[in-house]
Amino acid sequence: MEILFFLSMFCLIAFMLLATYDGAYLHLWKFELFNRDESNFEHKTHTARALLFPAITYLLFVDTSILGFWIALSLVAIDLIVLGIDAYSEKESRSFMNGLPQWEYIVHLFANSFHFAAIILIIAARTTITNDGIIYSTDFMLHSSFETVQLIAVNILPGAIILGIIHLLLTFDIGKKLWNTNRLKITCC
């Protein structure tokens, strides 16, 4: 079981690194998808996923209740549906740049692979196969490496929540106005 925890931690961290680059830098900063009419729907699907992620992370990687587990599974199903809708809409959404660049497509592919691998691995660690089928088990709480999973997830949550809130604010005109007014005031290095 320990290997499931370590692999889920690796996948969760890899996803967060790629998702931060893709969701914060590319989508919000570089391409400003929320400011483009043709990308507005894509921004909304990204917003939905950015809001689902902290809830899924908390319920699967931190919370240990069976109710939280089942809610998380429901949110994962919704996330899969939103991902499909997002992927379907990206061709039209990126018409301003002649479609999604191949390198960004690769980033999406790896980010989503790590995202769902982390989820599948933690689900596997929290369930047991018996003669009655697959059941929720509390045995995973006996492993000290689960505490490390919780620690990593708890430290990922603030950034994920902030990114979700920023995505949400940028779906509204007031958020776009604030962004467009203040974006160029941010300097670095």
Secondary structure, DSSP 8 states (H G I E B T S, - for coil): -HHHHHHHHHHHHHHHHHHIIIIIIIIIIIS-GGG-GGGHHHHHHHHHHHHHHHHHHIIIII---HHHHHHHHHHHHHHHHHHHHHHHHHHHHTGGGTS--HHHHHHHHHHHHHHHHHHHHHHHHTEEEETTEEEE-SGGGG-HHHHHHHHHHHHHHHHHHHHHHHHHHTTSHHHHHHHHHHGGG----
